[in-house]
Amino acid sequence: MSWLTRLRGLVAGYTGVDYALLGVVAVVAGIVFYSAWYVYDIGKAIGGIYAGRILAYGLWFIGAPLAASLIRRPLAAFLGEFLGALVETVIPTVGGFTNMIYGFFQGLASELGYALLGYRKWGILAGALAGALAAPPCIALDAVLFAEIYPAVVTALLLVVAMVSGAVYGALAALVADKLRWQ
């Protein structure tokens, strides 16, 4: 069975409500991603690069845990992050088309978190894991796309800061999604 056939099978299990939720998450995430640029700039101006990243980076990772916690199906995390990045690109923001590159790789990394849990856990800890796992590709893309190359110690610290930010916002996104599921 080809990977495309398997992918089609995963998405075929989605209901109309799942697709509608995915659309809403994409728009909400895109607006949050857009707003995160301002949060990042303010944090960076007040406390430097570390403050900017701890305040903002996790905001760019919330599309995945929000979508996955609401829809609770394979590929929801990837689609939530990637489609949110697409909306952010259309708004447009400072990142332009690179937003979609980030959304693609961050979505894959976040999806990995749910896959590691066997697509059986969707709560706050799963959201925190998905948010934290989005950080490594983000830091790598910062270096590749924007030449943000730092000494190893600084890069490691930025990675830890981004992972903590992602875990906190991922857990919050899962908590919000959990509350919305039962309203």
C-alpha positions as semicolon CSV with decimal commas, in nm:
position;residue;x (nm);y (nm);z (nm)
1;M;0,000;0,000;0,000
2;S;0,145;0,336;-0,099
3;W;0,187;0,619;0,148
4;L;-0,068;0,823;-0,047
5;T;-0,329;0,549;-0,012
6;R;-0,262;0,527;0,362
7;L;-0,286;0,905;0,395
8;R;-0,614;0,909;0,205
9;G;-0,745;0,641;0,442
10;L;-0,658;0,849;0,748
11;V;-0,828;1,162;0,621
12;A;-1,129;0,967;0,489
13;G;-1,224;0,893;0,851
14;Y;-1,286;1,261;0,917
15;T;-1,646;1,376;0,953
16;G;-1,796;1,703;0,831
17;V;-1,777;1,833;1,187
18;D;-1,406;1,743;1,197
19;Y;-1,343;1,943;0,879
20;A;-1,543;2,237;1,014
21;L;-1,346;2,232;1,339
22;L;-1,023;2,215;1,141
23;G;-1,128;2,524;0,945
24;V;-1,210;2,715;1,263
25;V;-0,881;2,609;1,425
26;A;-0,690;2,717;1,113
27;V;-0,841;3,066;1,125
28;V;-0,797;3,103;1,503
29;A;-0,440;2,972;1,487
30;G;-0,357;3,197;1,192
31;I;-0,476;3,503;1,384
32;V;-0,282;3,393;1,694
33;F;0,028;3,333;1,478
34;Y;-0,014;3,682;1,330
35;S;-0,045;3,833;1,679
36;A;0,259;3,639;1,802
37;W;0,484;3,863;1,591
38;Y;0,383;4,159;1,810
39;V;0,429;3,958;2,130
40;Y;0,774;3,852;2,011
41;D;0,882;4,206;1,923
42;I;0,759;4,346;2,257
43;G;0,922;4,065;2,457
44;K;1,248;4,105;2,264
45;A;1,248;4,484;2,318
46;I;1,188;4,447;2,691
47;G;1,400;4,144;2,779
48;G;1,605;4,046;2,476
49;I;1,590;3,742;2,254
50;Y;1,521;3,493;2,534
51;A;1,223;3,689;2,667
52;G;1,083;3,732;2,318
53;R;1,108;3,363;2,249
54;I;0,968;3,239;2,578
55;L;0,669;3,472;2,543
56;A;0,599;3,413;2,174
57;Y;0,739;3,089;2,035
58;G;0,478;2,865;2,194
59;L;0,206;3,080;2,039
60;W;0,335;2,972;1,697
61;F;0,302;2,608;1,804
62;I;-0,060;2,603;1,930
63;G;-0,234;2,510;1,605
64;A;-0,131;2,147;1,641
65;P;-0,238;2,076;2,001
66;L;-0,557;2,279;1,960
67;A;-0,665;2,086;1,649
68;A;-0,557;1,746;1,782
69;S;-0,726;1,798;2,119
70;L;-1,052;1,901;1,952
71;I;-1,063;1,650;1,665
72;R;-0,873;1,358;1,823
73;R;-0,775;1,189;1,498
74;P;-0,444;1,117;1,325
75;L;-0,312;1,410;1,117
76;A;-0,520;1,668;1,306
77;A;-0,209;1,813;1,471
78;F;-0,024;1,844;1,141
79;L;-0,325;1,993;0,962
80;G;-0,402;2,237;1,243
81;E;-0,048;2,375;1,244
82;F;0,000;2,378;0,867
83;L;-0,338;2,530;0,782
84;G;-0,292;2,789;1,058
85;A;0,039;2,882;0,896
86;L;-0,140;2,909;0,562
87;V;-0,388;3,155;0,712
88;E;-0,099;3,350;0,868
89;T;0,067;3,366;0,526
90;V;-0,250;3,495;0,361
91;I;-0,300;3,771;0,625
92;P;0,018;3,844;0,550
93;T;0,288;3,873;0,813
94;V;0,659;3,945;0,835
95;G;0,749;3,580;0,772
96;G;0,572;3,563;0,436
97;F;0,590;3,225;0,261
98;T;0,840;3,093;0,516
99;N;0,546;3,069;0,760
100;M;0,420;2,771;0,560
101;I;0,761;2,603;0,575
102;Y;0,761;2,645;0,953
103;G;0,400;2,525;0,976
104;F;0,477;2,214;0,774
105;F;0,774;2,102;0,983
106;Q;0,633;2,212;1,319
107;G;0,310;2,031;1,234
108;L;0,500;1,712;1,151
109;A;0,697;1,732;1,476
110;S;0,383;1,793;1,681
111;E;0,205;1,507;1,506
112;L;0,494;1,285;1,609
113;G;0,404;1,353;1,973
114;Y;0,055;1,212;1,926
115;A;0,188;0,922;1,719
116;L;0,432;0,833;2,000
117;L;0,132;0,819;2,233
118;G;-0,043;0,584;1,990
119;Y;-0,314;0,841;1,918
120;R;-0,470;0,741;2,251
121;K;-0,384;1,045;2,467
122;W;-0,520;1,389;2,385
123;G;-0,504;1,573;2,717
124;I;-0,287;1,842;2,866
125;L;0,032;1,633;2,878
126;A;-0,010;1,529;2,514
127;G;-0,064;1,894;2,421
128;A;0,249;1,993;2,613
129;L;0,450;1,722;2,435
130;A;0,320;1,831;2,094
131;G;0,400;2,195;2,171
132;A;0,749;2,114;2,293
133;L;0,828;1,894;1,991
134;A;0,754;2,182;1,753
135;A;1,055;2,371;1,890
136;P;1,347;2,174;1,736
137;P;1,239;2,225;1,374
138;C;1,162;2,590;1,450
139;I;1,510;2,656;1,589
140;A;1,667;2,464;1,299
141;L;1,466;2,665;1,045
142;D;1,564;2,991;1,217
143;A;1,926;2,894;1,150
144;V;1,872;2,773;0,793
145;L;1,628;3,036;0,666
146;F;1,738;3,342;0,863
147;A;2,104;3,263;0,943
148;E;2,041;3,276;1,318
149;I;2,359;3,084;1,396
150;Y;2,478;3,101;1,754
151;P;2,737;2,920;1,966
152;A;2,621;2,573;2,076
153;V;2,541;2,683;2,432
154;V;2,322;2,971;2,314
155;T;2,147;2,749;2,058
156;A;2,080;2,486;2,326
157;L;1,940;2,753;2,559
158;L;1,717;2,892;2,283
159;L;1,594;2,538;2,213
160;V;1,511;2,480;2,580
161;V;1,333;2,817;2,602
162;A;1,132;2,742;2,286
163;M;1,043;2,393;2,413
164;V;0,925;2,530;2,749
165;S;0,719;2,797;2,573
166;G;0,575;2,534;2,339
167;A;0,492;2,300;2,627
168;V;0,315;2,574;2,824
169;Y;0,109;2,701;2,530
170;G;0,046;2,345;2,406
171;A;-0,093;2,248;2,746
172;L;-0,310;2,562;2,750
173;A;-0,440;2,486;2,399
174;A;-0,528;2,131;2,506
175;L;-0,700;2,263;2,818
176;V;-0,907;2,511;2,615
177;A;-0,994;2,240;2,361
178;D;-1,100;2,005;2,640
179;K;-1,331;2,269;2,785
180;L;-1,477;2,345;2,438
181;R;-1,543;1,977;2,364
182;W;-1,794;1,953;2,647
183;Q;-1,980;2,281;2,604
